[in-house]
Amino acid sequence: MAGRPVNNVGMDPVNRFDERAATWDDDPAHVERARVVAAAIRDSVPLGPSVRLFEYGAGTGLVSQALCDTVGPVTVADTSAGMRKVMEGKVAAGVIAHARVWDLDLASAPLPASEERFDLIVTVLALHHLSRLEPVLSNFATLLAEGGRLAIADLDEEDGTFHGDGFDGHHGFDHDALANDLRKAGFPNVSFQRCHQIVRDGRTYPLFLAIATRT
């Protein structure tokens, strides 16, 4: 889901991402966005070989690709089969060495029956695609070890022009409202910073990075 494109009305968004997956990394803006977000995460979260990283809505895995040399085990997940295929190719080629690729939908499917936990969960431009945040944020809290961190990079609240008509997700996020949702899910400490921007059709849409700590 990272950096996903505009929805077309009447088209399944997952299928749209499947179609664009093979050429996603050809866009320099996608690569640069992942690099900038990964750098902001490095500056905000202690990393090291013991940090177990999980990226949700990972797209082609560009953010994990940029972080994998500074963390330990990496797990990436996306609901798009096309995106997962690209990530699997990167794992096989050693680009995201030793990573696992999961088909996992935290918005509508139960968590796998596992006691596995992570130290850092990253999600980039994925949450605004969801109509309901509560189940995903709750599942993030379950997947994180105590004291683990959640890094969310997404759109500031906007007027609906980013995706246009027919989009049923969030038109970006008000920081106070998102912080309240995170507190309800078990993340009492949340900080926000500006991390990047997207220019589309002559308009600029700021991106924030939120870091939340699980109690």
N, C-alpha and C positions, 0 to 999 in steps of 0.2 A: 504493500500500500504506500510505501514511502514515495512522496511526491506524485501521487496519482493524478491523472489528467481530468479534464472536465467531463462530467457525465453527459452522455447523449440521452435525451428522453426516449424511453422505450427500449433501451439497450441495457442488458444486464451488465453492471459495472465490472464484475469479475471477468466476464467474457471480453470486455473492452481491454482490460489489463492483460489478459491472455494474448490478445492480438498485438499489443505493443511491447510485450516483454522482450522479444528477441532483439529489438533495436533501442530499448530504453537507455542503455548506457552510451549510445551514440550521441546523445544530446549533452553537450558540455555543461549546460545549466544543471542537469541532474547530478552530474559528477561533482561539480563545484559545490552545489548545495550540500551534498553528503559530506564533503570534505570540511566545509565550514561548521556544520552541525557537530561532526565528530570532534573537531578541535574545541568547540565550546564545551562539549561533554568532558573532554580531557581536562579542561581548565576548571571544571566544577565538581568533579567526582574523583576520589582517589582510585586509581587503577593499578593493576599489577597481575602477575601470573596466577594468583589465587582467585581472581574475580571471575565468577561464572556469569557470562553474558547471555541474555535472551533478548532478541529483537523481534518484536511483534509487528505484523504488517510490513515486513522487511523489503517487499518489492524484489529487486534483484540483489539485495544484500549489500548495497554500496556503503551504508553506514557501518555495518559490521566489518566489511572489508577494510574500511579506514581505521577501525579500532582493534582489529584482531591481533596486531603485533604488540598491544599493550595490555591485553587481558588474558585470561585462561581459556577454559572451554567455551565454545560459542555454539548457540542454538538459534536458528532463524526460522521464522514461521510466516506464512502468507496463505490466504485463501485462494489465490490465483494459481492454477496449475502451471500456467505459462511462466509466471515469475519463479515458482519453485523449480521448474526445469532449468532456468538460467542459473539459479543458485546451486543446484546440484552439479551443473557443469563447472562452476567455479570451485566447488569443493573438490571435484575429481581432478581439476587442473592445479590444485594447491593454492589458488588465489585466496580462498578462505579456508585455510588448512584445517582439517580434522573437525570441521563444523558438522552439525546435524541439521537437516532440513525437515521441518514439521508442517503437516497440513492440519491447521488448528484454527478454529473459529471460536474465540472466547466470548463473542456476543450472543451466540445461540446454542452452543454445544457444551456439555459438561466437561470439566477438566479430566484429563487422563487419570486413571487410578494409579497414582505414583506419589511418593514422598519427596521427589526431587525438588530442590529449591535453587533459586538463583540469587546472586548478589546485586545484579544490575539488570533492570529491564529498560529497553530503549524502544520508543515508538515515534516515528517521524511522519507527519502528515497523514496519519491513519485515523485518529480518533474523530476528526470532524466528519468522516464518512458515515459514522454510526448515528442512528436515531436515538439510541439509549446508551449512556455511558456506564450506568450503575453496574451491570453484570461484568463488564470488562475491567473496570477499576477494582471491583471485588476480587476477580480472578487474579489480577496483578498482585494484590495484597497476599493472596494465598500462595502464589508462586514465589514470592520473595522471602528470603531468610530474614529473621529479625535484624533490624538495622540496615536492611538492603535498601537500595535507592531505585526510584523510578524516574527516568528522564523522558519528558514529553516535549517534542518540538512540533509546533502546529501554528495555525493561523490565528492572529488576533481577530477579534470580532469584526465582521465586515458586513456590507449591506446586501449580500446575496449575489453580487455580480461575479464573484470568483467562479462559481459553478453555473449560475444562471437558473432558468426555470426548470422545474421538474426534479430538483435535487432535494432529497429528503433527509439529509444529514444536518450537521451544525454549520451555520455560517460563521465559522471561526468561534473563538471563545473569549468571553469576558473573564479576566483573570480572577476576580473575586468569586465569581460563580464557580469556576473550575476548582479553585482552592477549597471552596466549601464542599464540593462533591468529593474531592480527594480526602478531606478530613473525615467525612462520613464513611469512606471506604477503609480508613485506618492509616491515613498519612497526615499526621498533625502538623508536620513541618514542611512547608512548601515555599520555594523562592522562585521568582520569575526574572528573566533577563531577555533583552532583545538579542536575537542571534543571527538573523538573516532577513531577506525579503525576496518576494517573487514579483517580477514585472510581467503583467499580462494585459494585452490590448491597451497599452499606454498607461495602465494604472499600477500602482505599487501596493503590494499586500505584505505587511510586516509579519515576520515569524517570531515567536517567543520560544524560549527554552525554559521549561519548568522542571525543577528538581524537587522530588518529594521523598521523604524518608519514612519507611515502614516501622511502626513501633512493634 
